[in-house]
Amino acid sequence: MEIIFYHPFFDAAQWIQGMQQRLPNIHIRQWKRGDNKHADYAMVWAPPYEMLANRSGLKGIFTLGAGVEAILKQEQQRPGMLPAGVPLMRLEDAGMRLQMQEYAVAMVLHYLRRMDEYKLQQGQRMWKQLEPHDRKDFVVGVLGTGVLGRGVAETLVELGFTVRCWSRTPKQVNSIVNFHGEDQLGDFLSGSKVIINLLPDTPKTRGILNLSLFSQLKPKSYLINIARGAHLVEHDLLVAIEKGYIAGAALDVFVEEPLPEMHPFWTHPRITVTPHIAAITIPEIAMDTISENIQRIERGELPTSVVDMKLGY
């Protein structure tokens, strides 16, 4: 069994050694330009066009992350990059679920206890105790009910928060109230004090975090974006803060990364910037998942986490 590996900055040696330990009968190599030799599987992130195009014999392509918008965009720009009929599989968890839960909980508690405002007061050397937000009114709305979204929602419920979810299609997350579709988005927003975005990046979700959406939230609400930068209309956030729709925002993802040095988000007193660290792929867990899926395919079973090319996730 032949596997080709490509990632623009991951340590290929770590992944090659790890996969060989899990699947001793395989041969895995780092793909380099000009390598047109046979491969049964490909493990990739942002692969060059020629790595996959016209490659016959592939049984599966594994993306080394939860998002697939980058590789789907490559396919749109240069059709035929992804061999027809070959399943594309993404990492639904790979250790990212727990990390997303940690980040979301940290920021929700940060805003609940008004730590953002205490930080502002510190800069003014102001000693003033503020009344914490009332938990019963501090409703958390989670956009997206995939593996990561469900994990965040369930963790916040365990901590005693009132949580609601919204998804494009009907979903059920345990006993959490779930809204779906465009018709129910307004009702979802009007009762939310905190919005946590964990939507997939698709043509229908890009730009969803805009002024219209912010205006439908409770006054002085909070935004936590840990999905993709393309979801946020950045100028609209600045306007929403100015108008009082948004009291604070924690942003981990951006349209352009790294965030340009002169970007206004860096110095805005109401915006917290983190460098795309809410959830990072953990190689050991990712390799376990990929190895299990390869074994499923080799046994003639259906793999898990296959991307629906029409939906984009």
C-alpha positions in Angstrom: 0.0 0.0 0.0 1.4 3.4 -1.1 0.6 6.7 0.7 1.8 10.1 -0.4 2.0 13.0 2.1 2.1 16.7 1.6 1.8 19.7 4.0 3.4 23.1 3.5 4.8 23.3 7.0 4.1 20.1 9.1 7.2 17.9 9.9 6.8 15.2 7.3 9.2 12.8 9.2 6.9 12.8 12.2 3.9 11.9 10.1 5.7 9.3 8.0 7.1 7.5 11.1 3.8 7.7 12.9 1.8 6.2 10.1 4.3 3.4 9.5 4.0 2.5 13.2 0.3 2.3 12.9 0.2 0.5 9.6 3.4 -1.5 9.3 2.6 -2.9 5.9 2.4 0.5 4.2 5.0 2.6 2.4 4.5 6.3 2.9 6.6 9.0 1.2 6.7 12.8 1.2 5.3 13.9 -2.2 7.6 16.2 -4.2 7.1 17.8 -7.6 7.6 15.3 -10.4 6.4 12.3 -8.3 3.8 10.6 -10.5 4.3 7.1 -9.1 1.3 5.1 -7.9 -0.4 5.9 -4.6 -3.4 4.3 -2.9 -4.0 7.2 -0.5 -3.1 10.8 -0.1 -2.7 12.9 3.1 -2.7 16.5 2.3 -3.1 20.2 3.2 -3.3 22.8 0.4 -1.7 20.4 -2.1 -0.3 21.6 -5.4 -2.5 20.9 -8.4 -0.2 18.3 -10.0 -0.1 16.2 -6.8 -3.6 14.9 -7.2 -4.8 15.8 -10.7 -5.1 12.9 -13.1 -3.8 10.5 -10.4 -5.5 7.2 -11.0 -5.8 4.5 -8.4 -6.4 6.6 -5.4 -8.8 5.1 -2.9 -9.1 8.1 -0.6 -7.8 11.6 0.1 -7.4 12.8 3.7 -7.2 16.5 4.6 -5.1 17.3 7.6 -7.6 19.6 9.2 -11.3 20.0 10.0 -11.9 22.6 7.2 -12.0 21.6 3.5 -12.7 25.0 2.0 -9.2 25.5 0.9 -9.0 22.3 -1.1 -12.5 22.8 -2.5 -11.6 26.3 -3.6 -8.6 24.9 -5.4 -10.9 22.4 -7.2 -13.2 25.3 -8.2 -10.4 27.3 -9.6 -8.8 24.4 -11.4 -11.5 21.7 -12.0 -10.1 18.2 -12.1 -7.6 18.6 -9.3 -9.6 16.2 -7.2 -9.9 12.8 -9.0 -13.5 12.1 -9.7 -15.1 9.5 -7.5 -12.4 9.5 -4.9 -13.7 10.1 -1.4 -12.4 13.2 0.4 -12.2 12.9 4.1 -11.7 15.5 6.8 -10.7 15.4 10.4 -13.8 15.9 12.5 -12.0 15.9 15.8 -8.3 15.0 16.0 -8.1 16.6 19.4 -9.7 19.8 18.2 -13.1 19.3 20.0 -11.6 19.6 23.5 -9.5 22.6 22.4 -12.6 24.4 21.0 -14.4 23.7 24.2 -11.6 25.2 26.3 -11.4 28.3 24.1 -15.1 28.9 24.1 -15.5 28.3 27.8 -12.6 30.7 28.6 -14.1 33.5 26.5 -17.7 33.0 27.7 -16.5 33.2 31.3 -14.3 36.2 30.4 -17.4 38.1 29.2 -19.8 36.8 31.9 -17.5 38.1 34.6 -16.8 41.3 32.6 -13.1 40.7 32.5 -12.9 42.7 29.3 -14.2 45.8 31.1 -11.9 45.3 34.1 -9.0 45.2 31.6 -10.1 48.6 30.3 -10.4 49.9 33.8 -6.9 48.7 34.6 -5.5 50.8 31.8 -7.2 53.8 33.4 -6.1 52.8 36.9 -9.8 52.8 37.8 -10.8 50.8 40.9 -14.5 50.0 40.3 -16.4 46.8 41.0 -18.9 45.9 38.3 -22.0 43.7 38.7 -21.5 40.4 36.8 -24.0 39.6 34.1 -27.1 37.7 35.2 -26.6 34.0 34.0 -30.3 33.6 33.2 -30.1 36.4 30.7 -26.6 35.5 29.4 -27.9 33.1 26.7 -25.2 31.5 24.5 -26.0 30.9 20.9 -23.8 28.4 18.9 -23.8 28.7 15.2 -23.1 25.3 13.7 -23.9 21.9 15.1 -21.1 19.7 13.7 -18.8 17.7 16.0 -17.1 20.9 17.3 -20.3 22.9 17.7 -22.0 20.2 19.5 -19.1 19.7 21.8 -19.0 23.4 22.7 -22.7 23.6 23.3 -22.8 20.5 25.5 -19.9 21.7 27.6 -21.5 25.1 28.3 -24.8 23.4 29.3 -22.8 21.3 31.8 -21.5 24.6 33.2 -25.0 25.8 33.8 -25.4 28.1 30.8 -28.6 28.5 28.8 -27.5 27.4 25.3 -29.3 27.4 21.9 -28.0 26.2 18.6 -28.6 27.1 14.9 -27.8 25.1 11.8 -28.8 25.3 8.2 -30.7 22.0 8.3 -32.7 20.5 11.2 -30.4 19.0 13.9 -30.9 17.9 17.5 -28.2 18.3 20.2 -29.4 16.4 23.2 -32.0 18.6 25.0 -30.6 21.9 23.7 -33.1 24.1 21.8 -32.2 24.0 18.1 -33.1 26.5 15.4 -32.5 25.9 11.7 -32.8 27.5 8.4 -33.1 31.2 7.4 -36.6 31.4 8.7 -35.5 30.7 12.3 -32.3 32.6 12.3 -33.9 35.8 13.5 -35.5 34.1 16.5 -32.2 32.4 17.3 -30.4 35.7 17.3 -32.9 37.8 19.2 -32.6 35.7 22.3 -28.8 35.3 22.3 -26.3 37.4 24.3 -23.2 35.6 23.1 -22.7 34.2 19.6 -20.1 31.5 19.1 -19.4 30.8 15.4 -18.5 27.2 14.4 -20.1 27.0 11.0 -18.4 25.4 8.1 -17.0 27.7 5.4 -19.3 27.4 2.4 -20.6 29.9 -0.2 -23.8 30.2 1.8 -22.1 30.9 5.2 -19.4 33.4 4.0 -20.1 36.9 5.3 -22.9 35.6 7.6 -21.4 37.6 10.5 -22.5 41.0 9.3 -24.2 44.2 10.5 -27.7 42.8 9.8 -27.0 39.8 12.0 -25.4 41.8 14.8 -28.4 44.2 14.8 -30.7 41.3 15.6 -28.9 40.3 18.8 -29.6 41.5 22.3 -28.0 45.0 22.8 -24.3 44.9 23.7 -23.8 41.2 22.9 -20.6 39.3 22.4 -19.1 37.6 19.4 -16.6 34.6 19.5 -15.4 33.6 16.1 -13.4 30.3 16.1 -14.5 29.0 12.7 -13.2 30.9 9.6 -12.3 34.5 8.9 -14.4 34.5 5.8 -17.6 34.3 7.9 -17.0 37.8 9.3 -17.5 41.0 7.4 -14.7 42.8 9.3 -15.8 46.4 8.7 -19.3 45.5 9.9 -18.0 44.4 13.2 -16.3 47.7 13.8 -19.6 49.5 12.9 -21.6 47.1 15.2 -19.3 47.9 18.1 -19.7 51.6 17.5 -23.5 51.3 17.3 -23.6 49.3 20.5 -24.8 46.0 19.0 -21.6 44.3 20.0 -19.9 45.0 23.3 -16.9 42.7 22.7 -15.4 40.2 20.2 -12.9 37.4 20.5 -11.5 36.6 17.1 -9.2 33.7 16.4 -9.5 33.6 12.6 -9.3 36.3 9.9 -9.8 36.9 6.2 -6.0 37.5 5.9 -3.6 35.5 8.1 -1.3 36.5 9.7 -3.4 39.6 10.5 -1.7 42.6 8.9 0.3 44.8 11.3 -1.8 47.9 10.6 -5.2 46.2 10.9 -7.5 48.1 13.3 -8.4 44.9 15.2 -4.9 44.8 16.8 -5.5 48.0 18.8 -9.3 48.0 19.2 -10.1 48.0 23.0 -13.2 45.8 22.5 -11.5 43.2 20.3 -9.4 40.3 21.5 -7.1 38.8 18.8 -5.5 35.3 19.0 -3.4 33.8 16.2 -5.6 30.9 15.0 -4.9 28.8 18.0 -8.4 27.9 19.2 -7.9 24.3 17.9 -4.8 22.9 16.4 -4.5 19.4 14.8 -2.8 17.0 17.1 -0.8 14.6 14.9 -1.1 11.5 17.1 -4.9 11.7 17.3 -5.1 12.6 13.6 -3.0 9.7 12.5 -5.1 7.3 14.6 -8.2 8.6 12.8 -6.7 8.3 9.4 -5.3 4.8 10.0 -8.7 3.6 11.2 -10.4 5.0 8.1 -7.8 3.4 5.8 -8.4 0.0 7.5 -12.2 0.5 7.0 -11.7 1.1 3.3 -9.4 -1.9 2.9 -12.0 -4.1 4.6 -14.6 -2.9 2.1 -16.4 -0.8 4.7 -17.6 2.8 4.2 -15.2 5.4 5.6 -16.2 8.1 8.1 -16.1 11.9 7.8 -16.5 11.9 4.1 -17.1 15.4 2.7 -20.3 16.1 0.8 -19.0 17.9 -2.2 -22.3 19.7 -2.8 -22.6 21.0 0.8 -18.9 21.7 1.1 -18.4 19.9 4.5 
